[in-house]
């Protein structure tokens, strides 16, 4: 059932401002445990015992209660073993999973869209138990040392394990996480000299690593296939100094006439730090034909495209072809309200993973200093303009003058926020649609052309240098 229109499109923003019961308490227990990891559990102090007890109390009455209570007691005494650390990681993950589920329940009520059912994964093949155990042993060493106690000797313990895991496709997911985690820790050594410790982030990586190294934890349901029409909504571009990722959010209409659903297609590439802004499209464009279709404002016809139970298309150009023109705002107004939101895998249930496509219109915009807010039917909704990429014509200024918005609803810093992917606004008394991914197929805009040329020059230089090295 689509909620009644309150002048804010097809989303009830009033439901997003109501407090969520138990949310603050769950996050407080996670924060308490994260502070335990800051100091480490080699020689626990009374403050750490209190943090462990708070974590145990937070899962009292759940199936984890007895194991976590025992683990907390052992850890407080400085006698925790691997099984105890696993139990503590599971409790922390379960708490953040409950926060995710509570927040998503509120989002489902606000959008009025149905949600997909979770699929039970099939049991995977045998994994190298010795390598997984070695990885957990390293993570246990980290927990004992604490983030204040890390040094290059402790962190380097991951190198041999990761090198042995990476060649095995079944271990690549945990290996990649551990590799990135170790690199981040190495860049922060020694921990005793750090002015600020990202306790939540490192707690997330540690607990996720502990669970992913359990046999069978990374198993996923076998992918299905998708045949039908894909209607793009927008592109979320993410940039790092050495990598870039474009994620296309879209509505998929199955050819068999069954209910439409929300899907994602993602492409990631390494990049030199000299390629920025619109130049990123040059690196991403060759790897996924969908990006060209987005730039041209077209739909795509899919034929047996692999798709996961979580709605992620495992993109292959041979299973797709460009189709008719498709306006993203028409899709948002007509197809999005009835599309099913995909289910979330158990280990992916985390507040930071929330990124739900929504459509808003008829709102008022307030801007104070660097903060922007949409007032939707009398209720404020924060706008995350920091996530608007510089690689397209969409700007914070355009968002401020908009009257309709396709965006991703996220939850950050204790509140729901909308990340604009596209807006409708008025330029010189004419209605205009501006998309974050409008330049993905190329542009005549002066800024975009300049960035593309700079990227071409930078990539050409790197290829020439690489060629010289190979010739040697």
C-alpha positions as CSV (number, residue, x, y, z in Angstrom):
1,X,0.0,0.0,0.0
2,X,1.4,3.4,-1.0
3,X,1.1,6.0,1.8
4,X,-1.2,8.9,1.3
5,X,0.5,11.9,-0.4
6,X,1.2,14.6,2.2
7,X,2.7,17.0,-0.3
8,X,6.1,15.2,-0.1
9,X,6.0,12.6,-2.9
10,X,5.4,9.0,-1.9
11,X,7.3,9.0,1.4
12,X,6.0,9.8,4.8
13,X,8.8,11.7,6.4
14,X,6.9,12.1,9.7
15,X,7.6,8.4,10.5
16,X,11.3,9.0,10.2
17,X,11.4,11.6,13.0
18,X,9.8,9.4,15.6
19,X,12.3,7.9,18.1
20,X,13.1,4.1,17.7
21,X,12.6,2.2,21.0
22,X,15.9,0.7,22.3
23,X,18.1,2.1,19.6
24,X,20.1,4.4,21.9
25,X,20.7,1.6,24.4
26,X,21.9,-0.8,21.7
27,X,24.3,1.7,20.3
28,X,25.6,2.6,23.8
29,X,26.4,-1.1,24.4
30,X,28.3,-1.2,21.1
31,X,30.2,2.0,22.0
32,X,31.1,0.5,25.4
33,X,32.6,-2.6,23.9
34,X,34.4,-0.5,21.3
35,X,36.2,1.3,24.1
36,X,37.2,-2.1,25.5
37,X,39.0,-2.8,22.2
38,X,40.7,0.6,22.3
39,X,42.7,-0.3,25.4
40,X,42.9,-4.1,24.6
41,X,42.2,-7.2,26.7
42,X,45.7,-8.3,27.6
43,X,45.5,-6.7,31.1
44,X,41.8,-5.6,31.5
45,X,41.0,-2.7,33.8
46,X,37.7,-2.1,35.8
47,X,36.4,0.2,33.1
48,X,36.8,-2.5,30.5
49,X,35.0,-5.0,32.7
50,X,32.1,-2.6,32.9
51,X,32.0,-2.3,29.1
52,X,32.0,-6.1,28.7
53,X,29.2,-6.4,31.2
54,X,27.2,-3.8,29.3
55,X,27.5,-5.8,26.1
56,X,26.5,-9.0,27.9
57,X,23.4,-7.3,29.5
58,X,22.4,-5.9,26.0
59,X,21.9,-9.5,24.7
60,X,20.4,-10.9,27.8
61,X,17.2,-12.9,27.0
62,X,18.5,-13.8,23.5
63,X,20.1,-17.1,22.4
64,X,23.5,-15.5,22.8
65,X,23.0,-14.7,26.4
66,X,24.8,-17.5,28.1
67,X,27.8,-17.7,25.8
68,X,28.3,-13.9,25.8
69,X,28.0,-13.7,29.6
70,X,30.7,-16.4,29.9
71,X,32.9,-14.6,27.3
72,X,32.6,-11.3,29.0
73,X,33.6,-12.8,32.4
74,X,36.6,-14.5,30.8
75,X,37.7,-11.4,28.9
76,X,37.4,-9.2,32.1
77,X,39.7,-11.7,33.8
78,X,42.2,-11.5,30.9
79,X,41.6,-15.2,30.1
80,X,39.6,-15.0,26.9
81,X,40.2,-17.5,24.2
82,X,39.2,-17.6,20.6
83,X,35.7,-18.9,21.2
84,X,35.1,-16.1,23.7
85,X,36.2,-13.4,21.2
86,X,33.9,-15.0,18.6
87,X,31.0,-14.7,21.0
88,X,31.8,-11.1,21.8
89,X,32.0,-10.3,18.1
90,X,28.7,-12.1,17.5
91,X,27.0,-10.0,20.2
92,X,28.3,-6.8,18.8
93,X,27.2,-7.7,15.3
94,X,23.8,-8.9,16.5
95,X,23.2,-5.5,18.3
96,X,24.0,-3.5,15.2
97,X,21.9,-5.9,13.2
98,X,18.9,-5.2,15.4
99,X,19.5,-1.5,15.0
100,X,19.6,-2.0,11.2
101,X,16.3,-4.0,11.3
102,X,14.6,-1.4,13.5
103,X,15.6,1.4,11.2
104,X,14.6,-0.5,8.1
105,X,11.2,-1.3,9.6
106,X,10.7,2.5,9.9
107,X,11.8,3.0,6.3
108,X,9.4,0.4,5.1
109,X,6.6,2.1,6.9
110,X,7.6,5.5,5.5
111,X,7.9,4.3,1.9
112,X,5.0,1.9,2.0
113,X,6.9,-0.5,-0.3
114,X,7.0,-4.3,0.3
115,X,10.3,-6.0,1.4
116,X,11.7,-9.2,-0.1
117,X,12.0,-12.3,2.0
118,X,15.4,-13.6,3.2
119,X,16.8,-16.6,1.4
120,X,18.6,-19.3,3.3
121,X,22.1,-19.9,1.9
122,X,23.1,-23.3,0.7
123,X,26.0,-25.0,2.6
124,X,29.2,-24.2,0.8
125,X,32.1,-26.5,0.1
126,X,34.9,-27.3,2.5
127,X,37.1,-24.3,3.3
128,X,40.7,-24.3,4.5
129,X,40.0,-24.5,8.2
130,X,43.7,-23.9,9.1
131,X,43.8,-20.6,7.2
132,X,40.6,-19.4,8.8
133,X,41.9,-20.4,12.2
134,X,45.1,-18.5,11.6
135,X,43.1,-15.4,10.6
136,X,41.0,-15.6,13.8
137,X,44.2,-16.0,15.8
138,X,45.6,-12.7,14.4
139,X,42.3,-11.0,15.1
140,X,42.4,-12.3,18.7
141,X,46.0,-10.9,19.0
142,X,44.6,-7.5,17.9
143,X,41.9,-7.6,20.6
144,X,44.4,-8.4,23.2
145,X,46.8,-5.6,22.1
146,X,44.0,-3.1,21.6
147,X,44.1,-0.2,19.2
148,X,46.4,1.8,21.5
149,X,48.8,-1.2,21.6
150,X,49.1,-2.0,17.9
151,X,52.5,-1.8,16.4
152,X,54.0,-3.1,13.1
153,X,55.0,-6.4,14.6
154,X,51.4,-7.2,15.6
155,X,49.9,-5.9,12.4
156,X,52.3,-7.7,10.1
157,X,51.0,-11.0,11.5
158,X,48.3,-10.9,8.9
159,X,50.5,-10.8,5.8
160,X,51.3,-14.5,5.5
161,X,47.7,-15.5,6.2
162,X,46.2,-13.1,3.7
163,X,48.7,-14.2,1.0
164,X,47.7,-17.8,1.5
165,X,44.0,-17.0,1.5
166,X,43.7,-14.7,-1.6
167,X,44.3,-17.5,-4.2
168,X,41.3,-19.4,-2.9
169,X,38.1,-18.0,-4.4
170,X,36.1,-19.3,-1.4
171,X,38.3,-17.3,1.0
172,X,38.6,-14.1,-1.1
173,X,35.9,-12.2,0.8
174,X,37.5,-12.5,4.3
175,X,41.0,-12.2,2.8
176,X,40.1,-8.9,1.1
177,X,38.7,-7.5,4.3
178,X,41.7,-8.6,6.4
179,X,44.1,-7.2,3.8
180,X,42.4,-3.8,3.8
181,X,42.1,-3.8,7.6
182,X,45.8,-4.7,8.1
183,X,46.8,-2.0,5.7
184,X,44.7,0.6,7.5
185,X,46.2,-0.4,10.9
186,X,49.7,-0.4,9.5
187,X,49.3,3.2,8.3
188,X,48.2,4.1,11.9
189,X,51.1,2.5,13.8
190,X,52.0,2.9,16.5
191,X,48.6,3.1,18.1
192,X,49.9,4.8,21.2
193,X,50.7,7.9,19.1
194,X,47.2,8.3,17.5
195,X,45.3,11.5,18.5
196,X,42.0,10.0,17.5
197,X,41.0,6.3,17.1
198,X,38.2,5.3,14.7
199,X,36.8,3.0,17.4
200,X,33.4,2.2,15.6
201,X,35.0,1.6,12.3
202,X,37.8,-0.7,13.6
203,X,35.3,-2.4,15.8
204,X,33.2,-3.1,12.7
205,X,36.1,-4.5,10.8
206,X,37.3,-6.6,13.7
207,X,33.9,-8.2,14.5
208,X,33.1,-8.7,10.8
209,X,36.5,-10.4,10.3
210,X,36.0,-12.7,13.3
211,X,32.6,-13.9,11.9
212,X,33.6,-14.2,8.3
213,X,36.5,-16.5,9.3
214,X,34.0,-19.0,10.8
215,X,33.5,-21.9,8.4
216,X,30.3,-21.4,6.4
217,X,29.8,-17.8,7.5
218,X,30.4,-16.3,4.1
219,X,28.1,-18.8,2.3
220,X,25.4,-17.1,0.2
221,X,22.3,-18.4,-1.7
222,X,23.0,-19.4,-5.2
223,X,22.4,-16.5,-7.6
224,X,19.2,-16.4,-9.6
225,X,18.7,-14.9,-13.1
226,X,16.8,-11.8,-14.2
227,X,15.0,-11.4,-17.5
228,X,13.1,-8.3,-18.2
229,X,13.4,-4.5,-18.3
230,X,15.8,-2.4,-16.2
231,X,14.8,1.2,-15.5
232,X,17.7,3.2,-14.0
233,X,17.0,5.7,-11.1
234,X,20.4,7.1,-10.5
235,X,24.1,6.5,-9.9
236,X,25.9,6.6,-6.6
237,X,29.6,7.5,-7.3
238,X,32.2,6.8,-4.6
239,X,35.8,7.9,-4.8
240,X,38.9,6.9,-2.9
241,X,42.5,7.9,-3.5
242,X,43.3,4.6,-5.2
243,X,39.8,3.3,-6.3
244,X,36.4,4.4,-7.6
245,X,33.0,2.7,-7.6
246,X,29.8,3.5,-9.4
247,X,26.6,1.8,-8.2
248,X,23.5,2.1,-10.4
249,X,20.2,1.9,-8.5
250,X,17.3,0.7,-10.7
251,X,13.8,-0.8,-10.8
252,X,13.6,-4.2,-12.5
253,X,10.4,-5.3,-14.2
254,X,10.4,-9.1,-14.8
255,X,9.4,-10.3,-18.2
256,X,7.0,-12.8,-16.6
257,X,4.8,-10.0,-15.2
258,X,5.7,-10.7,-11.6
259,X,6.2,-7.8,-9.1
260,X,8.9,-5.2,-9.9
261,X,11.9,-5.0,-7.6
262,X,14.8,-2.7,-6.7
263,X,18.2,-3.9,-7.9
264,X,21.8,-2.6,-7.9
265,X,24.6,-3.0,-10.4
266,X,28.1,-2.1,-9.2
267,X,31.5,-1.6,-11.0
268,X,34.7,-0.8,-9.2
269,X,38.1,0.1,-10.6
270,X,41.6,1.0,-9.3
271,X,42.7,4.5,-10.1
272,X,45.7,6.8,-9.9
273,X,45.3,9.6,-7.4
274,X,45.6,12.1,-10.3
275,X,42.3,11.0,-11.8
276,X,39.4,12.8,-10.1
277,X,36.0,14.3,-10.8
278,X,34.5,13.6,-14.2
279,X,37.7,11.8,-15.2
280,X,36.5,8.8,-13.2
281,X,33.9,8.0,-15.7
282,X,36.6,7.3,-18.2
283,X,38.0,4.5,-16.0
284,X,34.5,3.1,-15.1
285,X,32.8,3.4,-18.5
286,X,34.5,0.5,-20.3
287,X,33.5,-2.0,-17.7
288,X,29.7,-1.8,-17.7
289,X,27.5,-1.0,-20.6
290,X,24.8,0.0,-18.2
291,X,26.6,3.3,-17.5
292,X,26.3,4.4,-21.1
293,X,22.6,3.6,-21.0
294,X,22.2,5.8,-17.8
295,X,24.0,8.6,-19.6
296,X,21.7,8.4,-22.6
297,X,18.6,8.1,-20.4
298,X,17.7,4.6,-21.7
299,X,16.3,1.4,-20.2
300,X,18.0,-1.9,-20.7
301,X,16.7,-5.4,-21.6
302,X,18.2,-8.1,-19.5
303,X,18.3,-11.8,-20.5
304,X,19.3,-14.3,-17.8
305,X,21.4,-11.7,-15.9
306,X,22.8,-13.3,-12.7
307,X,21.3,-11.6,-9.6
308,X,21.9,-12.3,-5.9
309,X,19.1,-12.7,-3.3
310,X,20.0,-9.2,-2.1
311,X,19.2,-7.6,-5.4
312,X,22.8,-7.2,-6.7
313,X,23.1,-7.8,-10.4
314,X,26.3,-9.7,-11.2
315,X,26.8,-7.6,-14.3
316,X,27.7,-9.1,-17.6
317,X,27.3,-7.1,-20.9
318,X,26.5,-10.3,-22.8
319,X,23.2,-10.5,-20.8
320,X,22.1,-6.9,-21.5
321,X,21.2,-4.6,-24.5
322,X,20.1,-1.0,-24.6
323,X,16.4,-0.4,-25.0
324,X,13.9,2.4,-25.2
325,X,14.4,5.9,-23.6
326,X,13.4,5.9,-19.9
327,X,13.1,9.0,-17.8
328,X,14.3,8.4,-14.3
329,X,11.7,10.8,-12.7
330,X,8.9,8.9,-14.6
331,X,10.3,5.7,-13.2
332,X,10.4,7.2,-9.7
333,X,6.8,8.5,-9.9
334,X,5.3,5.4,-11.5
335,X,7.4,2.3,-10.9
336,X,9.3,3.0,-7.7
337,X,6.3,3.1,-5.3
338,X,5.3,-0.6,-6.0
339,X,8.9,-2.0,-6.3
340,X,9.9,-4.6,-3.7
341,X,12.9,-3.6,-1.6
342,X,15.5,-6.5,-1.5
343,X,16.3,-8.5,1.6
344,X,19.5,-7.9,3.5
345,X,22.0,-10.7,4.2
346,X,22.5,-11.4,7.9
347,X,26.1,-10.2,8.1
348,X,25.3,-7.1,6.1
349,X,22.7,-5.9,8.6
350,X,24.4,-2.7,9.7
351,X,23.1,0.9,9.9
352,X,25.8,2.1,7.5
353,X,24.6,-0.3,4.8
354,X,21.2,1.4,4.6
355,X,20.8,3.1,1.2
356,X,17.2,3.0,0.1
357,X,16.0,4.7,-3.1
358,X,13.2,7.2,-2.4
359,X,11.4,10.0,-4.3
360,X,10.4,13.3,-2.9
361,X,8.6,16.3,-4.3
362,X,6.7,19.4,-3.1
363,X,9.2,20.0,-0.2
364,X,10.6,23.2,1.0
365,X,14.4,23.7,1.3
366,X,16.1,25.3,4.3
367,X,19.8,26.1,4.3
368,X,21.7,27.3,7.3
369,X,25.5,27.6,7.1
370,X,26.6,24.2,5.6
371,X,23.4,22.3,6.6
372,X,20.5,21.7,4.2
373,X,17.1,20.4,5.1
374,X,14.1,19.3,3.1
375,X,10.8,20.0,4.9
376,X,8.5,17.3,3.8
377,X,4.8,17.8,4.8
378,X,6.0,19.8,7.8
379,X,8.7,17.4,8.9
380,X,12.5,18.1,8.4
381,X,14.7,15.6,6.6
382,X,18.5,16.2,6.5
383,X,20.1,16.4,3.1
384,X,23.6,14.9,2.7
385,X,25.1,17.2,0.1
386,X,28.6,16.1,1.0
387,X,27.9,12.9,-1.0
388,X,27.0,14.7,-4.2
389,X,30.0,14.0,-6.5
390,X,31.9,16.6,-8.5
391,X,31.8,14.3,-11.5
392,X,28.4,15.6,-12.8
393,X,26.2,18.6,-13.2
394,X,24.3,18.0,-9.9
395,X,25.5,20.5,-7.3
396,X,24.5,21.5,-3.8
397,X,23.2,24.8,-5.2
398,X,21.0,22.9,-7.7
399,X,19.6,20.8,-4.8
400,X,18.8,23.9,-2.9
401,X,16.6,25.2,-5.7
402,X,15.0,21.9,-6.5
403,X,11.3,20.9,-6.2
404,X,11.7,17.1,-6.8
405,X,14.4,14.7,-5.8
406,X,15.4,11.1,-6.4
407,X,17.8,10.1,-3.6
408,X,19.1,7.4,-1.3
409,X,17.7,7.4,2.2
410,X,20.6,6.7,4.6
411,X,21.1,6.8,8.4
412,X,24.1,8.6,9.7
413,X,25.1,10.4,12.9
414,X,21.8,9.5,14.6
415,X,19.4,10.7,12.0
416,X,17.9,9.8,8.6
417,X,19.5,11.7,5.6
418,X,18.7,11.8,1.9
419,X,21.6,11.7,-0.6
420,X,20.5,13.3,-3.8
421,X,21.0,11.3,-7.0
422,X,19.0,13.6,-9.3
423,X,16.8,16.7,-8.9
424,X,14.2,18.6,-10.9
425,X,14.7,22.4,-10.7
426,X,14.2,25.5,-12.8
427,X,16.9,27.1,-14.8
428,X,16.1,30.4,-16.7
429,X,12.4,29.7,-16.1
430,X,12.6,26.3,-17.7
431,X,12.2,22.9,-15.9
432,X,15.5,21.0,-15.9
433,X,16.5,17.5,-14.5
434,X,20.0,17.3,-13.2
435,X,21.6,13.9,-12.5
436,X,24.8,13.0,-10.6
437,X,25.6,10.4,-13.4
438,X,24.7,12.6,-16.4
439,X,28.3,12.8,-17.6
440,X,28.9,9.1,-17.4
441,X,28.7,8.8,-21.2
442,X,30.7,12.0,-21.9
443,X,29.8,15.7,-21.8
444,X,30.2,19.0,-23.6
445,X,30.3,20.8,-20.3
446,X,33.6,22.8,-20.0
447,X,34.4,21.4,-16.5
448,X,33.6,17.9,-17.5
449,X,35.6,18.1,-20.8
450,X,38.6,19.5,-18.9
451,X,38.5,16.7,-16.3
452,X,38.1,14.0,-19.0
453,X,41.2,15.4,-20.9
454,X,43.3,15.4,-17.7
455,X,42.2,11.8,-17.0
456,X,43.2,10.8,-20.6
457,X,46.6,12.4,-20.2
458,X,47.2,10.8,-16.8
459,X,46.2,7.3,-17.9
460,X,48.3,7.6,-21.1
461,X,51.4,8.5,-19.0
462,X,50.8,5.6,-16.6
463,X,50.3,3.2,-19.5
464,X,53.5,4.4,-21.2
465,X,55.5,4.0,-17.9
466,X,54.0,0.6,-17.3
467,X,55.0,-0.4,-20.9
468,X,58.5,0.7,-20.3
469,X,58.7,-1.4,-17.1
470,X,57.4,-4.5,-18.9
471,X,59.8,-4.1,-21.8
472,X,62.7,-4.1,-19.3
